[in-house]
Amino acid sequence: MKRNYLLTAALLMIAPAVWAQKATSPAAFNHQAASKPTKATSRPKLVVGVVVDQMRWDYLYRYGNRYTAGGFKRLLQDGFSCENTLINYTPTITACGHTCVYTGSVPAVHGIIGNTWYSPIIGRTMYCAEDTTVTTVGSTSAAGKMSPRNMLVTTIGDELRLSNNFQSKVVGVAIKDRGAILPAGHSANAAFWYDGSTGNWVTSTYYMNELPTWAQEFNNQKYPQQYLSKPWTTLYPLSTYTLSTADEKPYEGHYKNGVNNSSFPHDLSSIANGTIAASPFGNTMTLEFAKKAMEAYSLGKGSVTDFLAISLSSTDYVGHQFGPNSIEAEDTYLRLDQDLATLFQYLDAKVGKGQYLFFITADHGVAHVPGFMEENKLPGGTWDDRAAMNDLNKQVAAKFGVNNAIKAVDNYQFWMNHDAIATAGKSEADIQQFIIAELLKSPAIANAFPIAHLMTTTLPEPMRRMMSNGFNAKRSGDIQIALTPGYIDGGKTGTTHGLWYPYDAHIPLVWMGWGIHPGKTNRTVGMTDISPTLAALLHIQMPSGNVGQVIEEITK
């Protein structure tokens, strides 16, 4: 009796283990999987990213009463706006911005620390997208000797292609080479940009050996001449541009066509190829080319998600020349609003409303023209980095006997001539201390310090964090300069950007379409949060150098 009891107890103990083994065996697992089929992951047919070069966040609302129903108003009504999106590194410059949007990374990691920077290795200033191993495709100029090889990390487009063994197609389009190449990534199917010397859209042998027939046909249409055959006049009566300063201002730049004023109408027909980029019609042409590329590569027509990265460069050229308070800037955004409405209609028809994911942002903002600031009793001014470098080199030579102690200046940084200082037997720390003391005598300089002392220098947040994110140990300079608010590195006409202040760092970010519910958040998010959010929406890996966080409000 006792033996039967023990046998029964043993069987009861063994049975669950046997059942568990059967349940977790491959055959059992396959049977269970077959009985409960998994639902396929939902993804959009196409992602369209638009970076508006030099778009301040307030442009979403400043001209809001004049926008059409189908452009910016549709974005804000149907989309989700991250109202407090900030760039989280310095310098706030085009190449850095385009790279950060599509990598979720910062210059410290991805290596694109400016449009240009001094390279001690090659002994000269280098361009962010330069590549001497490739040649131009589409013209005989050197405009196509470009590639993404200087970018050290992957983009969201690269990760999309990796996610399905390169079945997704990724294409980049912009007037500026860096605005097409860096967003598209290393493994892109194509990137196209505009060669102002010939009036052709081009690419490089990094992507292909011959310009596609459709692109050749586009070039043959001579769109710059078509768009600028008539003078650029305002879209609406000039007197209605009450949100801008008077048409003629001495601090606005002039076109290089012999005209000695900055007033409407702007007759640019004689220099159409080189000047269309500095008119609102450059954006129109870019979007038309992007549509042709979308059709040629059948983007959004396959079984996997494709990606179209567009950068609109003309807003930057117009903004630099005339400033953000100019009639030219206002008219450019009113025309861009109409161009976006046309783009949305096109995407609705070709891909399907709700079938594509769209986002729009900017690579940086812009400062007001110093002349405008002075005119309105607002703080600001100018500083000339090269003049400062030349003057400091003269002073160092006189005091320390070292010639050309500063080798280069770029991105608000000085690169020291280490060899010359060492050969002269002088203390680099003493020379740097002297240079900094001289810099701080200028009202244009808020601070200057050795970059090696960044973490011990008394700095407010977010300045320290932004400068740290912008510091790349192998590419950055030796002395960091911070300009006073309202000051720019430039001359008496026009304006620029590059600093950590909100006018340069506060950018728009609006999402619309597939998976997006209308709404907005005032929570602070970073430019680097765009790519990880896209990765979460697409259910793919984030880019290799990502430091951003998912914007949870978008994905819920």
C-alpha positions, 0 to 999 in steps of 0.5 A, a space after each residue: 500500500 505504501 509502495 503504491 502511494 509513493 509510485 502515484 506521487 512520483 507520477 504526479 510529480 513527473 507529469 507536469 514536467 513531461 507536459 511542460 517539455 512537450 509544450 515547449 518542444 519545437 513541434 508544440 511551439 510550431 503547433 501553437 504558432 500555427 493555431 494563433 497566427 501573428 499579426 503583421 507589423 503595420 508600417 507606412 508605405 512611405 516616409 517623407 521628411 522635409 527639412 526647411 533650411 533656416 526655419 525659425 519655429 515662430 514662422 509656423 504662426 507669424 504668417 499664419 493668417 496668410 497661410 492657405 488651408 492646405 499648407 501649414 494650416 493643414 499641418 497644424 490642424 491634422 498633425 502633431 506639433 512638438 512646439 518646444 523642439 530645440 537643437 541640443 548641440 552647437 554650432 547650429 549650422 546646416 550640415 550639423 542640423 541635417 545630420 542630427 535630424 536623420 541620425 539622432 546623434 550629435 557632432 561629438 559622435 557623428 563627426 559633422 562638426 560644421 559645414 567646414 572645419 580645419 583638419 590638422 591631418 590634411 593641413 587645410 579646411 575641409 568640407 563636410 561632404 567632400 570626397 576626392 575619390 568620386 566624380 560628378 555625374 550630370 555636369 562637368 563641374 566639381 559639384 559632384 565630388 561629394 559623398 557621405 563618407 565623412 559622417 561616422 554613423 548610420 542614418 534612419 534611412 540606413 537602418 530602414 534599409 538594413 531592417 529588410 535586407 535593403 529592400 526599402 528605397 531611400 532617396 535624398 533631394 536638395 539644392 545644397 549637396 549636404 542637404 541631400 547627401 547627409 540625410 540620405 545616408 551611406 546606403 541610399 539608392 540615390 541623392 541629387 543636388 543642384 549645380 548652380 554653375 550649370 543649372 543641372 541637377 547632379 549626383 556623384 559616382 558614389 551613387 551611380 555612373 550615369 544620370 538617369 534619363 528622367 533627371 536628364 529630361 528634367 535638366 533639359 527643361 531649363 527650369 531656372 530660366 522658366 521660373 525666373 523669366 519674369 521678375 520676382 514680385 510679391 505674391 500679394 500687394 506689397 502694401 499688405 506685407 505689414 508683418 515685415 519691415 520696409 522694402 528697402 533697407 540698407 542692411 539688406 544684401 543685394 543680388 550680384 546682377 548690378 542692381 544697387 538696391 534690395 527692393 521688389 521687383 527682383 529681376 534675376 533672369 540674367 543670372 537664373 542658374 546661379 540665383 534661383 537658389 536665393 529665390 522662393 522658386 528654388 523650393 518649388 523646383 526642388 519639390 518638382 524634382 523630388 516628385 520626379 524622383 519619387 515616381 522614377 524610384 516607385 517610392 511608396 509603391 512596394 511591399 516595404 516602407 520607402 523614404 524620401 528626404 527633402 531639404 528646402 534650401 532657398 529659405 536659407 539663402 533668402 534669409 541670409 541675404 535679407 533677414 527674417 524681418 524682410 518682405 522677401 522672407 515673408 513672401 518666401 514662406 507664403 509661397 512655400 505654404 502653397 508649395 506644401 499644399 501642392 505636395 500634400 495633394 500630390 502625396 494624397 493622390 499618389 500614395 494615399 491619404 493616411 498611407 504616408 508618414 510626413 514630418 517637417 522640421 528645420 536644421 537651425 533658426 536665424 538671428 535678426 540682422 544687426 542693423 535691424 536690431 540697432 534700428 529698433 534699439 535692440 541689443 546686437 552687433 557684428 564680429 568678424 572671426 577672420 579679422 579677429 584671428 589676423 589681429 590676434 596673430 599679430 599681437 601674439 607675434 609681437 608679444 611671444 615671437 610666434 608667427 601664425 599662432 592661430 592656424 584657423 578659425 571656424 565654427 566659433 573655434 580657433 585651431 592653434 599652431 601647435 608645431 610653431 609654438 613648440 618650435 619657438 619654445 613657448 607655453 601654449 597655455 600662456 598664449 591661449 590665456 593671452 588670446 582669451 584675455 584679448 577676446 574678452 575685451 570685445 563686447 561681441 564676446 560673451 565668453 572664451 575658454 580652452 575647449 579642454 577646460 569645457 567641463 570646469 569652466 563656469 557656464 550656464 545650462 544648456 550652453 555647457 551641454 550643447 558645447 559638449 555635444 558639439 565637441 569632437 575630440 578628433 576634429 574640433 579646435 582648441 579655443 571655444 568662443 561664445 558670442 553675446 546674444 544678438 551678435 553675429 559673425 558677419 558684416 553690415 548686411 544680411 545675417 547668419 546663425 550658429 549659436 546656442 541661443 533660442 533664435 538659432 536653436 528653436 525649430 519647428 517639428 510637426 508630424 502628419 499622416 500615418 499613425 499620427 493623431 492631431 495634437 501638440 506638446 509643449 514639453 521640451 524635445 531635442 532635434 536628436 529625438 526625431 530619428 529614434 521616434 521614427 525608429 519606434 514608429 517603423 519598428 526598426 533599430 535606431 541609428 548607430 550613434 543615436 543619443 535621442 529619446 522617443 517622443 512618447 506623445 507621437 507613438 501613443 
